[in-house]
Amino acid sequence: MAQKSNNMTTKILIWMISGLIVGSLINAFAKEAGFIQDYLVNGLFHVIGALFISALKMLVVPLVTFSLICGVCGIGDVNTLGRVGVRAFLMFILTTALAITLAITVAVIVGPGEGFDMQQAGQTAFNPPPAPPLSQVIIDLVPTNPVAAYASGNMLQIIFFTILFAICILMIGERGRSIAEGAEKMNDVMMEVVNLVMHVAPIGVFALMAKTFSQQGLGMILPMISYFGVVAVVLLLHMTGTLMLLLKLLGRVNPLLFLKKMRTVQIFAFSTSSSNATIPVTLRTVEKRLGVDKSTAAFVVPFGATINMDGTAIMQGVATVFIANVYGIELGVTGYLTVIGMAVLASIGTAGVPGVGLIMLAMVFNQVGLPVEGIALIMGVDRLLDMMRTAVNVTGDATITTIVARVENKISLETYNDPTAGQLEAVHLPHEVPTPMEKQS
């Protein structure tokens, strides 16, 4: 059983690489083949991938709701809840600031975009979506209709309402105990649904990767190799360097064990390109594999998936230097400091908005006087980088959750240090219990 469960991450990884290879081969040799494009890429791969994403998103709202209710009721004290929230918020802001500072530093040293061939890149038009004002984002935190917020999957509004609801369960005391216990049982059921979905994950991951790379291909990276390479290197540096250093210093736990246990979550995030869609897998891993107390995990993980923008901040930093080099614009120290400040503020102000990366980048470019149409240059490779950014974002979510849990003494170090803890087991239906009459016969 243990060997079977240990193979799940390896199996997903193998299927992901297979999808990448199959997709790249289709892009290289069968891009114009109507049958393959119609029936395989836009048919089979598209349907299986879409079903898999839908299955993950199906879990998000009920799982976040029941987990948050369990989390708030488990913390049991509103003051403690506030302390956990402030600590998590400040840590997320710190990692975003460190991420973009690292990105700008490396990009300035390497100098991507110098001598860039505009014709080879095949620039297309780009019209940035309008960024909502910060005041509107704050107003939109409170749902006018909670049912509508749940129906549309507005995570910030769902989190706000659920926390408020859970606090009120605590306030009515003994009468709210049955509601909290009911939420606990529902959360256990949802975790079991997560396990079921994870067992079909290898096929879903294969379909997503095959479709993406059959459409995008690896050849398109070549004109943008300097930009793509710098973003990829900085994402890797931040994930394995900055975040793991914080985990070691503040969390006082083994970073290598953390990265090993986070592998499945990172693969899910990479293939889905969505922090929100990965919440169910992140929650399960943080609780079962890393040993973080359910109350802390249920609060910090959805919060991080909504506002943590480390990967996007890195893309912004490198893109700013890249576009400045392409157009021969000198930003200087003041310009780069402005970019850092803007990225940190934008990570809060545009949280939960669709197309958040491009909105934030357009805001930054406007602020420092770079041509917004330059974003069109990087859009070609942005899909692939988005997959990498999401993997970094979910790693950041889990890192901060672990650090906060360690500071609050809400983590089981025995579970954390056990390499086999929380591994996925084979799904089986319980055997039917024989009735008294059957026993007699």
Secondary structure, 3 states (H helix, E strand, C coil): CHHHHHHHHHHHHHHHHHHHHHHHHHHHHCCCCHHHHHHHHHHHHHHHHHHHHHHHHHHHHHHHHHHHHHHHHHHCCHHHHHHHHHHHHHHHHHHHHHHHHHHHHHHHHHCCCCCCCHHHHCCCCCCCCCCCCHHHHHHCCCCCCHHHHHHHCCHHHHHHHHHHHHHHHHHCHHHHHHHHHHHHHHHHHHHHHHHHHHHCHHHHHHHHHHHHHHHHCCHHHHHHHHHHHHHHHHHHHHHHHHHHHHHHHHHCCCHHHHHHHCHHHHHHHHHHCCHHHHHHHHHHHHHHHCCECHHHHHHHHHHHHHHCCHHHHHHHHHHHHHHHHHCCCCCHHHHHHHHHHHHHHHHHHCCCCCCHHHHHHHHHHHHHCCCHHHHHHHHHHHHHHHHHHHHHHHHHHHHHHHHHHHHCCCECHHHHCCCCCCCCCCCCCCCCCCCHHHHHC
